[in-house]
Amino acid sequence: MSFNINIKISAVIILFMILTACHNHKEGDGHNHGTTETKTEAKAEEHHEEVPATIASLTDEQIKTVGITYGIVEMKELTATIKANGNLKVPNNNKGNVTSLYGGVVKSLNVQIGSFVRKGQVIATIANPQFIQLQEEYLTIASKITFAEQELARQKELNEGNAGAKKNLQSADAELKTLRTRRASLQQQIQLMGINPNNVSNTNLQSALVVTSPIGGTVSNVFAKIGSYVDVSSPVAEIVDNGSLHLDLNIFEKDLPMLRVGQTIHFTLTNNPATEYDAVVYSIGTAFESDSKTIPVHCNVKGNKTGLIDGMNITAIVSLNNVTTPAVPTDAIVEADGKFYIFIVTNKAPEEHHKEGEEGHDHSEAEKEKEADQKKHTNFEKIEVVKGVSNMGYTSVTFVNEIPKDAKIVTKGAFFINAKLSNTGGHEH
């Protein structure tokens, strides 16, 4: 009987253990239960589509190598405009030739092409023996005038005492006036030579005169060289004041009614369209320019004039209204899958496409942080835009989603960032 009781107790214990094991056996523990729900989840994971990455991360070295540059979204007048060609000109009253009023041999040249000079600055010195002769005559005539004044005084005394002829008094008076006139003439000539007449003396005769600049500006040409002979008909150099540049546009007859004084002009150099300049219309021509059937329109260049030189060809757009639109440099826009995008600098982190424990991720979190510290990087977010009209190297854009105010956009190198984003999903491993 005791044996039978032991058998019963053992059976109860075995049954309890089986029930406990069944109770602790839950779904999701890695065992295949064959349930409909588990099969559905596996099927869903099998057909899951990955969302395209929108954040790319580049190291500072990559950014420097590619030459990525930044800018901002600008407001541009690109919608209602007229395109025109033209050139830059400096008015003749802002150009000057450095010339000598007296012929001579160039003794020294103090400037070269591109030098900036002030009005009155010495450009060159010219030597000629005739300069000494003029100063010699000026000194000589001074003593003659002294003698003539004494003679006139003596003739007046004789005439008052009825001891001299009136004819002699008149002759002495005429001689003094002639000498004084000649002295005034020589004084002016010496001043035009750049010599102070008061400094002329027997011990201070100058054999060379200085040639000065008539205006302030930049030396655009140097015609003389040391040892060459120059006179009033052969200038030493040419000075141009580029600060007075104005813009001459060639406008076709059909566009003329849409122009008015005061309109804003945006222009770039034809051979270097990277920088945009501004000008304002101040005069509209009333006659056709030769056989081109265009009317000249004159504009004052405003603001920055760095790099602008007389004679440069330009391409311009004339704004017909004051409507502005958001615009970015055309090179900042990339196309992908039939859509257009730009990239902005962002603080958002690149998307993670691998889970912990997946194959190929053996690095610990500490190792990842260490690598991140060693590689300084910048993150870029891909922003979808709708393209509009393009002009002067800019394209108007409409943003599908709002972007942060004053966002820093990639103006050069966007193609590289987009290619890297497509190849790596925006995240380096």
Secondary structure in CASP SS format (residue, H / E / C, confidence):
PFRMAT SS
TARGET T0000
AUTHOR 0000-0000-0000
METHOD secondary structure of the structure
MODEL  1
M C 1.00
S H 1.00
F H 1.00
N H 1.00
I H 1.00
N H 1.00
I H 1.00
K H 1.00
I H 1.00
S H 1.00
A H 1.00
V H 1.00
I H 1.00
I H 1.00
L H 1.00
F H 1.00
M H 1.00
I H 1.00
L H 1.00
T H 1.00
A H 1.00
C H 1.00
H H 1.00
N H 1.00
H C 1.00
K C 1.00
E C 1.00
G C 1.00
D C 1.00
G C 1.00
H C 1.00
N C 1.00
H C 1.00
G C 1.00
T C 1.00
T H 1.00
E H 1.00
T H 1.00
K H 1.00
T H 1.00
E H 1.00
A H 1.00
K H 1.00
A H 1.00
E H 1.00
E H 1.00
H C 1.00
H C 1.00
E C 1.00
E C 1.00
V C 1.00
P C 1.00
A C 1.00
T C 1.00
I E 1.00
A E 1.00
S E 1.00
L E 1.00
T E 1.00
D H 1.00
E H 1.00
Q H 1.00
I H 1.00
K H 1.00
T H 1.00
V H 1.00
G C 1.00
I C 1.00
T E 1.00
Y E 1.00
G E 1.00
I C 1.00
V C 1.00
E E 1.00
M E 1.00
K E 1.00
E C 1.00
L C 1.00
T C 1.00
A C 1.00
T E 1.00
I E 1.00
K E 1.00
A E 1.00
N E 1.00
G E 1.00
N E 1.00
L E 1.00
K E 1.00
V C 1.00
P C 1.00
N H 1.00
N H 1.00
N H 1.00
K E 1.00
G E 1.00
N E 1.00
V E 1.00
T C 1.00
S C 1.00
L C 1.00
Y C 1.00
G C 1.00
G E 1.00
V E 1.00
V E 1.00
K E 1.00
S E 1.00
L E 1.00
N C 1.00
V C 1.00
Q C 1.00
I C 1.00
G C 1.00
S C 1.00
F E 1.00
V E 1.00
R C 1.00
K C 1.00
G C 1.00
Q C 1.00
V E 1.00
I E 1.00
A E 1.00
T E 1.00
I E 1.00
A E 1.00
N C 1.00
P H 1.00
Q H 1.00
F H 1.00
I H 1.00
Q H 1.00
L H 1.00
Q H 1.00
E H 1.00
E H 1.00
Y H 1.00
L H 1.00
T H 1.00
I H 1.00
A H 1.00
S H 1.00
K H 1.00
I H 1.00
T H 1.00
F H 1.00
A H 1.00
E H 1.00
Q H 1.00
E H 1.00
L H 1.00
A H 1.00
R H 1.00
Q H 1.00
K H 1.00
E H 1.00
L H 1.00
N H 1.00
E H 1.00
G C 1.00
N C 1.00
A C 1.00
G C 1.00
A C 1.00
K H 1.00
K H 1.00
N H 1.00
L H 1.00
Q H 1.00
S H 1.00
A H 1.00
D H 1.00
A H 1.00
E H 1.00
L H 1.00
K H 1.00
T H 1.00
L H 1.00
R H 1.00
T H 1.00
R H 1.00
R H 1.00
A H 1.00
S H 1.00
L H 1.00
Q H 1.00
Q H 1.00
Q H 1.00
I H 1.00
Q H 1.00
L H 1.00
M C 1.00
G C 1.00
I C 1.00
N C 1.00
P H 1.00
N H 1.00
N H 1.00
V C 1.00
S C 1.00
N C 1.00
T C 1.00
N C 1.00
L C 1.00
Q C 1.00
S C 1.00
A E 1.00
L E 1.00
V E 1.00
V E 1.00
T E 1.00
S C 1.00
P C 1.00
I C 1.00
G C 1.00
G E 1.00
T E 1.00
V E 1.00
S E 1.00
N E 1.00
V E 1.00
F C 1.00
A C 1.00
K C 1.00
I C 1.00
G C 1.00
S C 1.00
Y E 1.00
V E 1.00
D C 1.00
V C 1.00
S C 1.00
S C 1.00
P C 1.00
V C 1.00
A E 1.00
E E 1.00
I E 1.00
V E 1.00
D C 1.00
N H 1.00
G H 1.00
S H 1.00
L C 1.00
H E 1.00
L E 1.00
D E 1.00
L E 1.00
N E 1.00
I E 1.00
F E 1.00
E H 1.00
K H 1.00
D H 1.00
L H 1.00
P H 1.00
M H 1.00
L C 1.00
R C 1.00
V C 1.00
G C 1.00
Q C 1.00
T E 1.00
I E 1.00
H E 1.00
F E 1.00
T E 1.00
L E 1.00
T C 1.00
N C 1.00
N E 1.00
P E 1.00
A E 1.00
T E 1.00
E E 1.00
Y E 1.00
D E 1.00
A E 1.00
V E 1.00
V E 1.00
Y E 1.00
S E 1.00
I E 1.00
G C 1.00
T C 1.00
A C 1.00
F C 1.00
E C 1.00
S C 1.00
D C 1.00
S C 1.00
K C 1.00
T E 1.00
I E 1.00
P E 1.00
V E 1.00
H E 1.00
C E 1.00
N E 1.00
V E 1.00
K E 1.00
G C 1.00
N C 1.00
K C 1.00
T C 1.00
G C 1.00
L C 1.00
I C 1.00
D C 1.00
G C 1.00
M C 1.00
N E 1.00
I E 1.00
T E 1.00
A E 1.00
I E 1.00
V E 1.00
S E 1.00
L C 1.00
N C 1.00
N C 1.00
V C 1.00
T C 1.00
T E 1.00
P E 1.00
A E 1.00
V E 1.00
P E 1.00
T H 1.00
D H 1.00
A H 1.00
I C 1.00
V E 1.00
E E 1.00
A E 1.00
D C 1.00
G C 1.00
K E 1.00
F E 1.00
Y E 1.00
I E 1.00
F E 1.00
I E 1.00
V E 1.00
T E 1.00
N C 1.00
K C 1.00
A C 1.00
P C 1.00
E C 1.00
E C 1.00
H C 1.00
H C 1.00
K C 1.00
E C 1.00
G C 1.00
E C 1.00
E C 1.00
G C 1.00
H C 1.00
D C 1.00
H C 1.00
S C 1.00
E H 1.00
A H 1.00
E H 1.00
K H 1.00
E H 1.00
K H 1.00
E H 1.00
A H 1.00
D H 1.00
Q H 1.00
K C 1.00
K C 1.00
H E 1.00
T E 1.00
N E 1.00
F E 1.00
E E 1.00
K E 1.00
I E 1.00
E E 1.00
V E 1.00
V E 1.00
K E 1.00
G E 1.00
V E 1.00
S E 1.00
N E 1.00
M C 1.00
G C 1.00
Y E 1.00
T E 1.00
S E 1.00
V E 1.00
T E 1.00
F E 1.00
V C 1.00
N C 1.00
E C 1.00
I C 1.00
P C 1.00
K C 1.00
D C 1.00
A C 1.00
K C 1.00
I E 1.00
V E 1.00
T E 1.00
K E 1.00
G C 1.00
A H 1.00
F H 1.00
F H 1.00
I H 1.00
N H 1.00
A H 1.00
K H 1.00
L H 1.00
S H 1.00
N H 1.00
T H 1.00
G C 1.00
G C 1.00
H C 1.00
E C 1.00
H C 1.00
END
